[in-house]
Amino acid sequence: MNAAPPTDGALVDRYGRVARDLRVSLTDKCNLRCTYCMPAEGLPWLAGPELLGDEEIVRLVRVAVRRLGVTEVRFTGGEPLIRPGLVGIVAAVAALEPRPRISLTTNGIGLDRLAPALRAAGLDRVNVSLDTLDPERFARLTRRPRLPDVLAGLAGATAAGLTPIKVNTVLMRGVNDDEAPALLRFALAQGYELRFIEQMPLDAQHGWDRATMVTADEILAHLHGEFALTPDPVERGAAPAETWLVDGGPARVGVIASVTRPFCGDCDRTRLTADGQVRACLFATEESDLRGALRAGADDDELARRWRAAMWGKRAGHGIDDPAFLQPARPMSAIGG
């Protein structure tokens, strides 16, 4: 195998995987303080000059789409809805040729107000995080009494046509693991696609413990008590969620089992942090700087070359099961989902 990264073409790594799905973090800030993500007092946020500007983000996405074969762009955070230039960024990316599919992962707060403008700008769909339907439990989990705002955001996204709407749920032992059936009933009633996500070692407190994590097998066991689940006949491809038909379909439920059922061999993602760093893997401990090159005057060919080199070094897997695994220094809020 060639030891040097390719000098043109797509984002290929040494194991033959091709990255076509770009996750772009627009900010490390968030208006919630979820217990599995960050401490109550928040985190030291990136200073303004460290963040990529709107035009810088659009330029790097343009390089990814036109020169590196990216076909899907997902905007994340922190909480991307608090990025002032979000609508303009979406519109600029939607105007690219070829046009990528554009989605957004959000906690839903404020989505009811922004959904029409985002849809008009070219956003295709949204993923909304929702871990509980109980207002008091929501307030304990997020340290903010904002459940009504999230539900309003979901309704606003539906009204604006940002579908299919996917709902992301993290179950935590002794906290909300009893809600799996209720959350699925809610999603089915509203026409949302529910995705349960195994809790991952990406918390700022570094308090993650695999022994207390609710596994994919446990999640499915909770659901089997009330629903008939059959494997989805549709090919999964590089999608992170393994899906099942609910009561014969067409509704589906998914589980993203990054820890117990890793899908690294089919991974097609590349990540750009809010401060312009390329991450080849969500759990990477190293990053490659594009911001510095961009601000130093690098042309698009040079930016593409650096991006290819960053992805060429991607490891075979995240290594969570390896005793030598080290949790990334950055938490999820600073990486982007």
DOMI-370224 format. One record per residue (C-alpha): residue number from 0; x, y, z. Coordinates in steps of 0.25 Angstrom, whole numbers, always signed. Layout:
SITE/nr/east/north/up
SITE/NUM/X/Y/Z
...
***
This chain:
SITE/nr/east/north/up
SITE/0/+0/+0/+0
SITE/1/+5/+14/-4
SITE/2/+11/+20/+9
SITE/3/+8/+35/+4
SITE/4/-6/+41/+3
SITE/5/-12/+44/-10
SITE/6/-10/+57/-17
SITE/7/-23/+58/-23
SITE/8/-37/+52/-23
SITE/9/-46/+49/-11
SITE/10/-43/+48/+4
SITE/11/-38/+33/+4
SITE/12/-31/+27/+16
SITE/13/-21/+15/+17
SITE/14/-32/+5/+19
SITE/15/-39/+9/+6
SITE/16/-50/+17/+13
SITE/17/-55/+29/+6
SITE/18/-60/+41/+14
SITE/19/-73/+48/+8
SITE/20/-80/+52/+20
SITE/21/-75/+65/+26
SITE/22/-79/+69/+40
SITE/23/-76/+84/+43
SITE/24/-76/+90/+57
SITE/25/-81/+105/+56
SITE/26/-79/+108/+71
SITE/27/-74/+101/+84
SITE/28/-84/+108/+92
SITE/29/-98/+103/+96
SITE/30/-110/+108/+104
SITE/31/-112/+95/+111
SITE/32/-103/+88/+122
SITE/33/-106/+73/+120
SITE/34/-99/+65/+131
SITE/35/-93/+55/+121
SITE/36/-86/+66/+113
SITE/37/-81/+78/+122
SITE/38/-81/+83/+136
SITE/39/-92/+92/+142
SITE/40/-83/+104/+141
SITE/41/-80/+102/+126
SITE/42/-66/+101/+119
SITE/43/-56/+112/+115
SITE/44/-61/+115/+101
SITE/45/-53/+118/+89
SITE/46/-49/+133/+88
SITE/47/-55/+140/+76
SITE/48/-43/+141/+67
SITE/49/-41/+126/+69
SITE/50/-54/+123/+62
SITE/51/-55/+121/+47
SITE/52/-63/+133/+41
SITE/53/-75/+131/+33
SITE/54/-67/+132/+20
SITE/55/-56/+123/+25
SITE/56/-66/+112/+28
SITE/57/-73/+114/+14
SITE/58/-59/+113/+7
SITE/59/-55/+101/+14
SITE/60/-68/+94/+11
SITE/61/-67/+98/-3
SITE/62/-53/+92/-4
SITE/63/-59/+79/+2
SITE/64/-70/+78/-8
SITE/65/-64/+83/-20
SITE/66/-50/+77/-19
SITE/67/-51/+65/-9
SITE/68/-64/+58/-12
SITE/69/-72/+62/+0
SITE/70/-87/+60/-3
SITE/71/-94/+62/+11
SITE/72/-91/+74/+21
SITE/73/-96/+73/+35
SITE/74/-96/+86/+43
SITE/75/-94/+83/+58
SITE/76/-89/+90/+71
SITE/77/-89/+92/+83
SITE/78/-102/+97/+79
SITE/79/-102/+102/+64
SITE/80/-115/+110/+65
SITE/81/-108/+121/+74
SITE/82/-98/+124/+63
SITE/83/-102/+137/+58
SITE/84/-99/+135/+43
SITE/85/-105/+121/+42
SITE/86/-116/+124/+32
SITE/87/-106/+131/+23
SITE/88/-96/+119/+24
SITE/89/-107/+109/+20
SITE/90/-111/+118/+8
SITE/91/-97/+119/+3
SITE/92/-94/+104/+4
SITE/93/-108/+101/-3
SITE/94/-103/+109/-14
SITE/95/-91/+101/-17
SITE/96/-90/+92/-29
SITE/97/-91/+81/-28
SITE/98/-101/+83/-17
SITE/99/-98/+75/-4
SITE/100/-109/+70/+5
SITE/101/-110/+79/+17
SITE/102/-115/+75/+31
SITE/103/-114/+81/+45
SITE/104/-112/+74/+59
SITE/105/-118/+83/+70
SITE/106/-125/+83/+83
SITE/107/-137/+89/+77
SITE/108/-137/+102/+86
SITE/109/-141/+113/+76
SITE/110/-144/+104/+65
SITE/111/-158/+108/+64
SITE/112/-154/+122/+60
SITE/113/-143/+119/+51
SITE/114/-148/+107/+44
SITE/115/-155/+115/+33
SITE/116/-143/+123/+29
SITE/117/-134/+111/+30
SITE/118/-143/+103/+20
SITE/119/-144/+115/+11
SITE/120/-128/+116/+11
SITE/121/-127/+101/+7
SITE/122/-126/+93/+20
SITE/123/-132/+79/+16
SITE/124/-134/+73/+30
SITE/125/-131/+73/+45
SITE/126/-127/+64/+56
SITE/127/-132/+68/+70
SITE/128/-127/+63/+83
SITE/129/-137/+59/+93
SITE/130/-134/+50/+105
SITE/131/-147/+50/+113
SITE/132/-162/+55/+112
SITE/133/-162/+58/+127
SITE/134/-161/+73/+130
SITE/135/-154/+71/+143
SITE/136/-145/+61/+138
SITE/137/-141/+69/+126
SITE/138/-138/+81/+136
SITE/139/-129/+71/+144
SITE/140/-122/+66/+132
SITE/141/-120/+79/+125
SITE/142/-120/+88/+137
SITE/143/-130/+97/+129
SITE/144/-145/+96/+129
SITE/145/-146/+96/+114
SITE/146/-154/+84/+110
SITE/147/-166/+92/+104
SITE/148/-156/+100/+96
SITE/149/-150/+87/+90
SITE/150/-164/+81/+87
SITE/151/-168/+94/+80
SITE/152/-155/+93/+72
SITE/153/-159/+79/+67
SITE/154/-173/+84/+63
SITE/155/-167/+96/+56
SITE/156/-157/+87/+48
SITE/157/-169/+78/+44
SITE/158/-177/+90/+40
SITE/159/-166/+96/+32
SITE/160/-163/+83/+24
SITE/161/-150/+79/+30
SITE/162/-152/+64/+29
SITE/163/-150/+53/+32
SITE/164/-148/+58/+46
SITE/165/-138/+49/+54
SITE/166/-139/+50/+69
SITE/167/-126/+46/+77
SITE/168/-127/+40/+91
SITE/169/-116/+36/+100
SITE/170/-121/+27/+111
SITE/171/-114/+27/+125
SITE/172/-115/+16/+135
SITE/173/-123/+20/+147
SITE/174/-127/+33/+140
SITE/175/-136/+32/+128
SITE/176/-133/+17/+124
SITE/177/-148/+14/+128
SITE/178/-153/+24/+117
SITE/179/-149/+16/+104
SITE/180/-163/+11/+101
SITE/181/-170/+24/+104
SITE/182/-160/+32/+95
SITE/183/-162/+22/+84
SITE/184/-177/+23/+85
SITE/185/-176/+39/+85
SITE/186/-167/+38/+72
SITE/187/-177/+29/+65
SITE/188/-189/+38/+68
SITE/189/-181/+50/+63
SITE/190/-175/+43/+51
SITE/191/-161/+45/+56
SITE/192/-150/+35/+54
SITE/193/-144/+31/+68
SITE/194/-129/+28/+69
SITE/195/-124/+23/+83
SITE/196/-109/+26/+84
SITE/197/-100/+19/+94
SITE/198/-93/+29/+103
SITE/199/-79/+31/+98
SITE/200/-66/+35/+105
SITE/201/-67/+50/+101
SITE/202/-71/+57/+114
SITE/203/-63/+69/+119
SITE/204/-63/+63/+133
SITE/205/-56/+50/+127
SITE/206/-66/+42/+136
SITE/207/-71/+32/+126
SITE/208/-71/+18/+131
SITE/209/-74/+7/+121
SITE/210/-79/-2/+133
SITE/211/-90/+8/+135
SITE/212/-94/+11/+121
SITE/213/-107/+6/+115
SITE/214/-103/-3/+104
SITE/215/-110/-6/+91
SITE/216/-115/-20/+95
SITE/217/-121/-13/+108
SITE/218/-128/-3/+99
SITE/219/-134/-13/+90
SITE/220/-138/-22/+102
SITE/221/-146/-10/+107
SITE/222/-153/-8/+94
SITE/223/-156/-23/+91
SITE/224/-166/-23/+103
SITE/225/-175/-14/+96
SITE/226/-172/-14/+81
SITE/227/-169/-25/+71
SITE/228/-155/-21/+65
SITE/229/-150/-27/+52
SITE/230/-137/-24/+45
SITE/231/-138/-14/+34
SITE/232/-137/-20/+20
SITE/233/-131/-7/+15
SITE/234/-116/-7/+13
SITE/235/-109/+0/+25
SITE/236/-97/+5/+17
SITE/237/-89/+15/+25
SITE/238/-100/+20/+33
SITE/239/-97/+20/+48
SITE/240/-110/+15/+53
SITE/241/-114/+0/+52
SITE/242/-129/+0/+49
SITE/243/-141/-8/+52
SITE/244/-156/-8/+46
SITE/245/-166/-5/+58
SITE/246/-178/-14/+58
SITE/247/-176/-18/+43
SITE/248/-172/-4/+38
SITE/249/-172/+5/+31
SITE/250/-167/+13/+44
SITE/251/-153/+10/+48
SITE/252/-145/+11/+61
SITE/253/-130/+12/+61
SITE/254/-118/+9/+71
SITE/255/-105/+16/+69
SITE/256/-96/+6/+77
SITE/257/-82/+13/+75
SITE/258/-77/+6/+87
SITE/259/-82/-8/+87
SITE/260/-85/-10/+72
SITE/261/-74/-1/+66
SITE/262/-76/+2/+51
SITE/263/-62/+8/+48
SITE/264/-60/-1/+36
SITE/265/-71/+6/+29
SITE/266/-69/+20/+34
SITE/267/-70/+31/+23
SITE/268/-69/+44/+32
SITE/269/-59/+55/+33
SITE/270/-60/+66/+44
SITE/271/-57/+81/+44
SITE/272/-57/+88/+58
SITE/273/-62/+102/+60
SITE/274/-47/+107/+61
SITE/275/-43/+100/+47
SITE/276/-37/+87/+51
SITE/277/-39/+74/+43
SITE/278/-42/+62/+52
SITE/279/-42/+48/+44
SITE/280/-50/+42/+56
SITE/281/-59/+46/+66
SITE/282/-50/+40/+77
SITE/283/-37/+44/+71
SITE/284/-26/+50/+80
SITE/285/-19/+58/+69
SITE/286/-24/+69/+59
SITE/287/-19/+76/+47
SITE/288/-20/+91/+45
SITE/289/-27/+97/+33
SITE/290/-30/+110/+40
SITE/291/-15/+114/+40
SITE/292/-13/+111/+26
SITE/293/-25/+118/+21
SITE/294/-21/+130/+29
SITE/295/-7/+130/+24
SITE/296/-12/+131/+9
SITE/297/-13/+116/+5
SITE/298/-20/+114/-8
SITE/299/-31/+103/-9
SITE/300/-21/+93/-15
SITE/301/-13/+94/-3
SITE/302/-25/+93/+7
SITE/303/-30/+81/-1
SITE/304/-16/+75/+0
SITE/305/-15/+77/+15
SITE/306/-29/+71/+17
SITE/307/-25/+59/+9
SITE/308/-13/+57/+17
SITE/309/-21/+58/+30
SITE/310/-31/+47/+26
SITE/311/-20/+38/+20
SITE/312/-15/+36/+35
SITE/313/-29/+32/+40
SITE/314/-28/+20/+49
SITE/315/-35/+6/+46
SITE/316/-44/+8/+58
SITE/317/-46/+17/+70
SITE/318/-40/+7/+80
SITE/319/-50/+9/+92
SITE/320/-48/-6/+96
SITE/321/-33/-5/+96
SITE/322/-27/-3/+110
SITE/323/-19/+8/+104
SITE/324/-30/+16/+99
SITE/325/-30/+31/+103
SITE/326/-42/+39/+103
SITE/327/-40/+52/+94
SITE/328/-36/+64/+102
SITE/329/-48/+72/+95
SITE/330/-62/+69/+99
SITE/331/-73/+66/+90
SITE/332/-78/+81/+91
SITE/333/-64/+85/+85
SITE/334/-63/+74/+74
SITE/335/-77/+74/+68
SITE/336/-85/+62/+66
***
